[in-house]
Amino acid sequence: MEIHVDNRVAEVTLISKEGNNIRITVDGKLYEIDLTMQGKGRCSILHDGRSHNAELVRQEGNKSYDVHIDHTAYQVTIIDEQTKFKRSKQTANEKQDNRIIAPMPGKIIRIPVQKNDCLQAGETAIVLEAMKMQTNYKVTADCIVKDILVKEGDSVNTHQVLITLDILPPKE
């Protein structure tokens, strides 16, 4: 998931959780912490032999918090895979980019186009399965398929470029 801490964006992955012991990666770096919830948004964090007390105050929406750790306050927003998926669907009607990018990890189910195909706005360029749901990614402008960088059955990562496009000028 993506975590926004003030103006910093970090990719955080939960590796394992056994009791209070949690293993996560933050931008690929492994952290092992002992986290004890103390109630009412308070917790104790033990990392590298140092103890930290934190207070989490939930803001509007379920995934935004003011976090106070060691007399410092941070604005934290959690962007999980479901939120990323919803955002990708909301922005589908925006101006067509010259690339189709995976909004989250998934598997390529179908590619109904080939290199050099001419597509009209609204046509499906690729089908991605993520979170047990298949999503058709359609172009929102007339374009030509410049390159297909994946094949059916491939697993893809968040932000991976799947297809590049040449956007055609609007018809007059």
Contacts in CASP RR format, 6 or more apart in sequence:
PFRMAT RR
TARGET T0000
AUTHOR 0000-0000-0000
METHOD contacts of the structure
MODEL  1
MEIHVDNRVAEVTLISKEGNNIRITVDGKLYEIDLTMQGKGRCSILHDGR
SHNAELVRQEGNKSYDVHIDHTAYQVTIIDEQTKFKRSKQTANEKQDNRI
IAPMPGKIIRIPVQKNDCLQAGETAIVLEAMKMQTNYKVTADCIVKDILV
KEGDSVNTHQVLITLDILPPKE
1 11 0 8 1.000
1 12 0 8 1.000
1 13 0 8 1.000
1 78 0 8 1.000
1 79 0 8 1.000
1 80 0 8 1.000
1 81 0 8 1.000
2 9 0 8 1.000
2 10 0 8 1.000
2 11 0 8 1.000
2 12 0 8 1.000
2 78 0 8 1.000
2 79 0 8 1.000
2 80 0 8 1.000
2 84 0 8 1.000
3 9 0 8 1.000
3 10 0 8 1.000
3 11 0 8 1.000
3 12 0 8 1.000
3 76 0 8 1.000
3 77 0 8 1.000
3 78 0 8 1.000
3 79 0 8 1.000
4 75 0 8 1.000
4 76 0 8 1.000
4 77 0 8 1.000
4 79 0 8 1.000
5 74 0 8 1.000
5 75 0 8 1.000
5 76 0 8 1.000
6 74 0 8 1.000
6 75 0 8 1.000
10 26 0 8 1.000
10 27 0 8 1.000
11 25 0 8 1.000
11 26 0 8 1.000
11 27 0 8 1.000
11 28 0 8 1.000
11 158 0 8 1.000
12 24 0 8 1.000
12 25 0 8 1.000
12 26 0 8 1.000
13 24 0 8 1.000
13 25 0 8 1.000
13 28 0 8 1.000
14 22 0 8 1.000
14 23 0 8 1.000
14 24 0 8 1.000
15 23 0 8 1.000
15 24 0 8 1.000
15 25 0 8 1.000
15 30 0 8 1.000
16 22 0 8 1.000
16 23 0 8 1.000
17 23 0 8 1.000
20 34 0 8 1.000
20 35 0 8 1.000
20 36 0 8 1.000
21 32 0 8 1.000
21 33 0 8 1.000
21 34 0 8 1.000
22 32 0 8 1.000
22 33 0 8 1.000
22 34 0 8 1.000
22 35 0 8 1.000
23 30 0 8 1.000
23 31 0 8 1.000
23 32 0 8 1.000
24 30 0 8 1.000
24 31 0 8 1.000
24 33 0 8 1.000
25 31 0 8 1.000
31 47 0 8 1.000
32 47 0 8 1.000
33 45 0 8 1.000
33 46 0 8 1.000
33 47 0 8 1.000
34 45 0 8 1.000
34 46 0 8 1.000
34 47 0 8 1.000
35 43 0 8 1.000
35 44 0 8 1.000
35 45 0 8 1.000
35 46 0 8 1.000
36 43 0 8 1.000
36 44 0 8 1.000
37 43 0 8 1.000
38 44 0 8 1.000
41 55 0 8 1.000
41 56 0 8 1.000
41 57 0 8 1.000
42 53 0 8 1.000
42 54 0 8 1.000
42 55 0 8 1.000
42 56 0 8 1.000
43 53 0 8 1.000
43 54 0 8 1.000
43 55 0 8 1.000
43 56 0 8 1.000
44 51 0 8 1.000
44 52 0 8 1.000
44 53 0 8 1.000
44 54 0 8 1.000
45 51 0 8 1.000
45 52 0 8 1.000
45 53 0 8 1.000
45 54 0 8 1.000
45 69 0 8 1.000
46 52 0 8 1.000
52 69 0 8 1.000
52 70 0 8 1.000
53 69 0 8 1.000
53 70 0 8 1.000
54 67 0 8 1.000
54 68 0 8 1.000
54 69 0 8 1.000
55 67 0 8 1.000
55 68 0 8 1.000
56 65 0 8 1.000
56 66 0 8 1.000
56 67 0 8 1.000
57 65 0 8 1.000
57 66 0 8 1.000
57 67 0 8 1.000
57 68 0 8 1.000
58 64 0 8 1.000
58 65 0 8 1.000
59 65 0 8 1.000
59 66 0 8 1.000
63 77 0 8 1.000
63 78 0 8 1.000
63 79 0 8 1.000
63 80 0 8 1.000
63 83 0 8 1.000
64 75 0 8 1.000
64 76 0 8 1.000
64 77 0 8 1.000
64 78 0 8 1.000
65 75 0 8 1.000
65 76 0 8 1.000
65 77 0 8 1.000
66 73 0 8 1.000
66 74 0 8 1.000
66 75 0 8 1.000
66 76 0 8 1.000
67 73 0 8 1.000
67 74 0 8 1.000
67 75 0 8 1.000
67 76 0 8 1.000
68 74 0 8 1.000
81 104 0 8 1.000
81 105 0 8 1.000
81 130 0 8 1.000
81 131 0 8 1.000
82 131 0 8 1.000
84 103 0 8 1.000
84 104 0 8 1.000
84 158 0 8 1.000
85 103 0 8 1.000
85 104 0 8 1.000
85 130 0 8 1.000
85 131 0 8 1.000
85 133 0 8 1.000
85 135 0 8 1.000
87 103 0 8 1.000
88 103 0 8 1.000
88 104 0 8 1.000
88 135 0 8 1.000
89 135 0 8 1.000
92 137 0 8 1.000
92 138 0 8 1.000
92 140 0 8 1.000
93 140 0 8 1.000
94 140 0 8 1.000
95 140 0 8 1.000
95 141 0 8 1.000
96 121 0 8 1.000
96 139 0 8 1.000
96 140 0 8 1.000
96 141 0 8 1.000
96 143 0 8 1.000
96 165 0 8 1.000
96 167 0 8 1.000
97 165 0 8 1.000
98 143 0 8 1.000
98 146 0 8 1.000
98 164 0 8 1.000
98 165 0 8 1.000
98 166 0 8 1.000
98 167 0 8 1.000
99 161 0 8 1.000
99 162 0 8 1.000
99 163 0 8 1.000
99 164 0 8 1.000
99 165 0 8 1.000
100 125 0 8 1.000
100 126 0 8 1.000
100 137 0 8 1.000
100 139 0 8 1.000
100 161 0 8 1.000
100 162 0 8 1.000
100 163 0 8 1.000
100 165 0 8 1.000
101 159 0 8 1.000
101 160 0 8 1.000
101 161 0 8 1.000
101 162 0 8 1.000
102 128 0 8 1.000
102 130 0 8 1.000
102 156 0 8 1.000
102 157 0 8 1.000
102 158 0 8 1.000
102 159 0 8 1.000
102 160 0 8 1.000
102 162 0 8 1.000
103 130 0 8 1.000
103 158 0 8 1.000
104 130 0 8 1.000
104 131 0 8 1.000
104 158 0 8 1.000
105 130 0 8 1.000
105 155 0 8 1.000
105 156 0 8 1.000
105 157 0 8 1.000
105 158 0 8 1.000
106 128 0 8 1.000
106 129 0 8 1.000
106 130 0 8 1.000
106 155 0 8 1.000
106 156 0 8 1.000
107 128 0 8 1.000
107 129 0 8 1.000
107 130 0 8 1.000
107 153 0 8 1.000
107 154 0 8 1.000
107 155 0 8 1.000
107 156 0 8 1.000
108 126 0 8 1.000
108 127 0 8 1.000
108 128 0 8 1.000
108 129 0 8 1.000
108 150 0 8 1.000
108 151 0 8 1.000
108 152 0 8 1.000
108 153 0 8 1.000
108 154 0 8 1.000
108 156 0 8 1.000
108 162 0 8 1.000
109 127 0 8 1.000
109 128 0 8 1.000
109 129 0 8 1.000
109 134 0 8 1.000
109 152 0 8 1.000
109 153 0 8 1.000
110 126 0 8 1.000
110 127 0 8 1.000
110 152 0 8 1.000
111 125 0 8 1.000
111 126 0 8 1.000
111 127 0 8 1.000
111 148 0 8 1.000
111 150 0 8 1.000
111 151 0 8 1.000
111 152 0 8 1.000
112 124 0 8 1.000
112 125 0 8 1.000
112 126 0 8 1.000
112 127 0 8 1.000
113 119 0 8 1.000
113 123 0 8 1.000
113 124 0 8 1.000
113 125 0 8 1.000
113 126 0 8 1.000
113 145 0 8 1.000
113 148 0 8 1.000
113 163 0 8 1.000
114 145 0 8 1.000
114 148 0 8 1.000
115 145 0 8 1.000
115 146 0 8 1.000
115 147 0 8 1.000
115 148 0 8 1.000
116 144 0 8 1.000
116 145 0 8 1.000
117 144 0 8 1.000
117 145 0 8 1.000
118 142 0 8 1.000
118 143 0 8 1.000
118 144 0 8 1.000
118 168 0 8 1.000
119 125 0 8 1.000
119 139 0 8 1.000
119 142 0 8 1.000
119 143 0 8 1.000
119 144 0 8 1.000
119 145 0 8 1.000
119 165 0 8 1.000
120 139 0 8 1.000
120 142 0 8 1.000
121 139 0 8 1.000
121 140 0 8 1.000
121 141 0 8 1.000
121 142 0 8 1.000
122 138 0 8 1.000
122 139 0 8 1.000
122 140 0 8 1.000
123 138 0 8 1.000
123 139 0 8 1.000
124 136 0 8 1.000
124 137 0 8 1.000
124 138 0 8 1.000
125 137 0 8 1.000
125 138 0 8 1.000
125 139 0 8 1.000
125 145 0 8 1.000
125 163 0 8 1.000
125 165 0 8 1.000
126 136 0 8 1.000
126 137 0 8 1.000
126 150 0 8 1.000
126 162 0 8 1.000
126 163 0 8 1.000
127 134 0 8 1.000
127 135 0 8 1.000
127 136 0 8 1.000
127 137 0 8 1.000
128 134 0 8 1.000
128 135 0 8 1.000
128 137 0 8 1.000
128 156 0 8 1.000
128 162 0 8 1.000
129 135 0 8 1.000
137 162 0 8 1.000
139 165 0 8 1.000
141 167 0 8 1.000
141 168 0 8 1.000
141 170 0 8 1.000
142 167 0 8 1.000
142 168 0 8 1.000
142 170 0 8 1.000
142 171 0 8 1.000
143 165 0 8 1.000
143 166 0 8 1.000
143 167 0 8 1.000
143 168 0 8 1.000
144 165 0 8 1.000
144 166 0 8 1.000
144 168 0 8 1.000
145 163 0 8 1.000
145 164 0 8 1.000
145 165 0 8 1.000
146 163 0 8 1.000
146 164 0 8 1.000
146 165 0 8 1.000
146 166 0 8 1.000
147 163 0 8 1.000
147 164 0 8 1.000
148 162 0 8 1.000
148 163 0 8 1.000
149 160 0 8 1.000
149 161 0 8 1.000
149 162 0 8 1.000
149 163 0 8 1.000
149 164 0 8 1.000
150 156 0 8 1.000
150 160 0 8 1.000
150 162 0 8 1.000
150 163 0 8 1.000
156 162 0 8 1.000
END
